[in-house]
Amino acid sequence: MPSPYRAIFAAPGSREFSAAGFFGRMPLSMMGIGVVTMVSQLTGRYGLAGALSATLAMAAAVMGPQVSRMVDRHGQRRVLRPVTLFAAASVAGLLVCAQQRMPDWTLFVFAAGAGCVPSVGSMVRSRWAEIYRGSGRQLHTAYAWESIVDEVCFIFGPIISIGLSTAWFPEAGPLIAGVFLVIGVFWLTAQRATEPRPHPKEHHTGGSALRSSGLQVLVITFVATGAIFGAVDVVTVAFAEERGHKAAASLVLAVYALGSCLAGAVFGLLHLRGKPSTRWLVGVCAMAVSMIPLQLAGSLPFLAVALFVAGLAIAPTMVTTMALVEQHVPRTQLTEGMTWTSTGLAVGVALGSSAAGWVVDASGAEAGYAVPAVAGALAAAVAFLGYRRLAEPVPTGGRGEDERHLRTDGEHVA
């Protein structure tokens, strides 16, 4: 491991909570694509598969910030364990209904429950923020590390989920995703020493973290960005199936995540200067431009190369986003603020996967790649329009001296 990454793990307990976070985040890359694979195998209906995946994402979008707000007030252990058990029970119900060919509405009911999973990535990042508050360089590296972990999940998650569902039985992918969720959350919440101190309700007089205009820009942009991810997942599975190699979709999507993983690893080693808001704008635009070559995909090898290049823009943009959340959200609402960005992604994934499923059903997989291209253009447009809100100095009212110090450091090293 390069020395900047090794240095951040000198903090006691950091290896353990990061490892637990890896397992807890695996369902993020496994559940949606696993449901798409399961339903498409059982029914052949990509429209239904995309709609169920969208339901999962929308449920996460609605419940995620509420769960994180409760975590900020009451602590991770007290909130995450019951929420996780509810989500796991809903996953079990979804699989039973799918296997028994029960009416479509039952699938949607349990998919909504299964989508009520905690934002484990936000929980882990909030622990890093608690450890390295006021130390912008180390926090930048820690966020880069967690982006690498995210992408490793997206490298192996689809392979595991699609591979099990196609080689074993259709419900296997979502089943294993549920198991990972329970293991990861219960392991994470067992580690009390690194759990951020909860902030009682009386300290949340400022309302939701989403009142921050900068956070609003990040969330709206991430809706369009999430549509890219959701559409690419669904269309790639259909594209591979049209060419007689459905299982290869997991490898192609893994290459997409690999590009992001490598870029994130390098980005975490850099000592960058200048405004994070400018780097963020460049990253969003790069993600939009990278969708153009997908319109020319005629084979799986070409598609894999195009997605690898597209992935290079993802992790650096995500790392910079976390730095901007730090700058624009009060410390007492940090977990909620980070979760709102995940919520934006989840809403986008819902819209993108649903739209892509209907386009694939109507016009075929190649036409489906127009959906992420349009989503990328929208993301760039919103980023340009909202850039001034992110670049403006952040009011310090209601924030502590440590936040002001971190923001000052972040302009130079984050």
N, C-alpha and C positions, 0 to 999 in steps of 0.2 A: 504494500500500500504506500503511495507517495507520502512524504513526511507531513504535509498539511493535513491530510486525512488521518494519519496516525496520531497527530497531536490532539485532535479534537476528542479522541477516544481515551485520553488520559483522565477525563472526568469519570469519577466512580459511577457505575451503573449504566453508562452510556452504551456500551456494547449490548447489554441485555435488553434495554428498551428499544434500541434500533432493530435488534433481531426479532423481538416480538412484533414490532411494527411491520416487518416484512411479511410475516405470516398473516397478520391482520389485514394487510392491504391486498393480498393475493385475490380475494373475491372481486376486487375492483376490476381486475382484468379478466376474470374467469366467469363471473355470473352472467353478465349480459351476453357475451358471445356464446356461453354455454347454453343459455336459453334459446338463442337464435338457432344454434346447431340442433338442439333437442327437438324444438318445434318443427323445424324444417324437415328433419328426418321422420318425425311421426306423422306430419300432415302435408308436407310439401308446400306450405303456405308461408312465403317470405313476408307477406303483408302482416299476417298474424304474429309471426316471429318478431318482426321489427316493432310492432305495437306493444308487445309484451316487454321487450327490452326497453322501450320508451317508458313504459309504466314503472319499471324498476328504477330508472333514472329519475323520473319525476317524483316518485316517492322519496328518494334520497334527497332530491332538491328541496322538497317541502319540509321534511323532518330533520335533515342534517343540521341546519342552523339552530333549530330549536333544541336539539340534543346538545350541541356545542355550547349554547347559551346556558343550559342547565349545568354543563360541566364546569364552565367558568365560575358559576355560583356555588356548586355543591361538590365539585371534585370528580375526577375521572372514574374511580372505582365505584362510587355510589350510583352513578348514572349509567355507565357503559355496560355493566353486567346484565341488568334486566333488559335493556334495549337489545342487546345481542341475543339473548335467549328468545325474545319475541321474534326477531328476524330469522333465527334458525328454525323455529317452529313453523314460520310462514314458508320457508324454503321447502321444508318437508311436505307441507300441504300442497304446494305447487307441483312437486314431483309426483305425488300420489294422483292428483287430478289429471296431470298430463299422461301418466302411465295408464290410467283407467279410462282415458278418452272422455272425460267429463265435459260438460258444456263450457264454451269459451269464457263465459262470465266468471266461472269459478277460477280459471287461470288468472284472470285480471285481479280478482280479489286477493289471492295469495301472492301474486307478483307485487302488489302494492305493499303488502306486509313485509315481503322479502326485501324490498327496497329501503326499508327503514333501518339501514345499517349506520353505525357511527362513522364519522370521518377519521379513520385511524391515522392517516397521514398528518392531519392537523393536530391530533393528540401528541404525536411524536415530535413534530416541529415545535409545539409549545413547550415541550420539555427541553429541547435544545435552547430555545429562547430564554428559558428560565436560567439555564446554566451559564450561557454566554451573553447575557444582557449587558450592553455597554461595550462589548468587544466585537466590533463590526466584522473584522477579518475572519475570526473563528466562526462567527455565525454565518457568514457567507459560505465558508467551506462546509459547515454542517448542513445548510440548506442544499448545497450542491450534492452532498452525499445522499441526502434523502431523495433527491431527484433521480440519482443513480439507482437507488433502491426501487423507486417507482418504476423505472424503465426495466429493471431486471424482472420485476413482477410482470410487466407487459411482454417481456421476451418469453418467459416460461409459462405464464398463466394461460394464454390462448393455446399453446402447444399441449399443455396438460388437459385443458378443458375440452378442446375439439378432439384431441387424440383419444381421450377416454370415451367421449360420447360416440365417436365413430367406430372405435375398435372394441369397446366393451358393451355398453348399452346406452341408449340416448340420454338417460337421466344422470349418467355418471359425472359429467362435468360440473353441473350445478351442485350435485351432492358433495363432491370434494371441496368445492368453494365454500360451502356452508361449514364444513369441518375446519377448514383453515381459519375462518372467521372466529369461531368459538375458541380455538387454540390461541390465536394471536391476541384477542382481546383479554381473555382471562390471564394469559401470561403477562401482558402489559400491565394490567391493573393490579397484579400481585406485587408489583415493584413500587412500593409506597415512597421510598426515599427520594426518588427523582420526580414524583408527581407534583405538578405546579400547585401552589397554594390556592385554594378556591377563594373567590371574592363574594361575600354575601350580597344579597339582593339590594341592600341599601347603598351599595357602591355603584349600582348600575342606573343611576338617575338620568343618565344621558340618553337612554333609549337604546335602540338597536345600533350595532356597529355600522349597519348599512346607511346610517345618516351621513357618513363621511362621503363627500362628493368624489374623492379619489377612489375609494373602494367601489362606488357605483360604476365608475368607468371600467375598472378592472373586471367587475362581475358581468357587465353587459358585453364587453369584448369577449369574455370567456364563454358566454352563451354561444356566440358564433364559432369560437374555437372548438368547443365541445361538439358542435354539429359536424365539424370536420372529422373528429375522431369517431363519432357514432356512425357516420355515413361510410367512412373508409372500412370499418369493421364489417358492416353488413354487406356492402358491395363486394368486398374482397372474398368473402365466403361464397357468394353467388358467382363471382367471376371464376373462382377455382372450380366450382361444381360444373359450370358450363363447359369447362375444358376437361372434365372427367377426373379431376384430382382434388376433390373437396378437402381432404385431410391436409393438403399442401397449404391451405389458407393459413393454418396456424404458423407455418414456417415463414410465410411472406409477412404476416403481421409481426412476427418476432424480429424480422430484419428491420422493420419500421421502428420498433422499440430499440433495437441495437444501435441504430444511428443516433437516436436521442441519448442513449446511455453513454456512448463514447463522447459525444459533444458535452454532456454534463460533467463527465470526469475531467476533461480538459478545462472546462470553464471554472471548475472549483479550484484549480491550481493557479488561476490568473489573479494578479493584483491589479484590478481595474480602477481607472479614474473616470471622472465625468459623472453625469447625471444618470441614475438608474432608469429614470423615465425615458430618456433617449434610447438607451439600450433596449428597453422594453418595446418601444415603438418599432425599432428596426427588427426585432425578433418577430413581432406579430406580422409585419409586412413580409418577412422571409417565409413564414409559414404559409401565407396566402399565395405567394408566387410559386412555392413548391408544389401546389396542387395542379398547376397547368400541365406538366408532363404526364400526369395520370390520364389525361384525355386521349393520349396517344397509345396507351397500353394495349398491346395486342397479344401478349404472351405473359406467362407467369414470371419468367426470368427478367423481362423488361420491367414488369410491375415491381418486382422485388428491388431492383436497382433504384427505380424512381422513388419508392417509399423509403429506402435507406437514406437517400439524399434529403427527402422531406423531413425525416426524423431529426436531422442535425440541428434544426431550429427549435425543437420543442423544449428540451431540458434547460438550455440557457434562458429561454423566455420564462419558464416556470420558476427558476431560481430568482430571477429579477422580480417576478411578481411577488414572491414572498418578502423580498426586501421592501417593496413598495407598500405591502400591507403593514409591515412593521412601522413604516413612516406615517401612515394615514389612519391608524386605528389605536385607540388607547390600550395600554397594557392589560387592563382588567377585562378587555373584550377581545384579546388576541386570538384565542381559539375560535371564537365565533367569527371574527374577521377572516381568518384563514379558511374556515369552512364555507363562508359565502363565495369565495373563489371556486371552491369545489362544487358548490351549488350551481354556479353559473355554468361550469363544465357539464354537470349532470343534466341541467335543462337542455343544453345544447346537444348532448348525446341523445337525449330523448327525441328532440326534434329531428336531428340528423338521421338517426337510425330509422325512425318512422318514415320520414320522407324518402330515404334511400330504398326502404323495403317496397314502398308503393311504386317507385320509379322502376325498380328491378322487375316487379311483377308485370308492369305495363310495357316496358320497352327493352328489358334486358340489362345485364350487368354493366356493359360498357357505357351505356347511357347513364347509369347510376353514378358514375364518377363526376358528373356535372354537379351533383349535390355538394360535395366538399369544395369544389371550385367556387361555387356561389357563396358558400359559408365563409371561405377564406377572404373573398372580396369584402363581405360585410364586416368581418373582424377588422380588416385594415381600415375601412372607412370609419368605424366607431373609434378605433385607436387614434386616428388623426383628429377627429372631432373632439375627443376628450383629452388630448395630450396636455393642454394647458392646465387642466385641473390637477394632473399628476405632477407637473413641473412646478406649480406654484408652491411657495413656502407653506408648511403645514402649521396651522394655529396650535399653540402649545397649551391652550386652556384645558384644564382637566387632566393633563399628562404630567408625569413625574419628571424629575431631573434626569433620571436614568434614561427615559425615552428620548429626551432632547439630546442627550449625549450620544445615544445610539444613532439618531438621525443624522447628527453632524458627522459621525464616523462613516455612516453608510454612504454619504455623498462622495467619499473618497475611496472606500475600499469595498463596498458591497457590490 
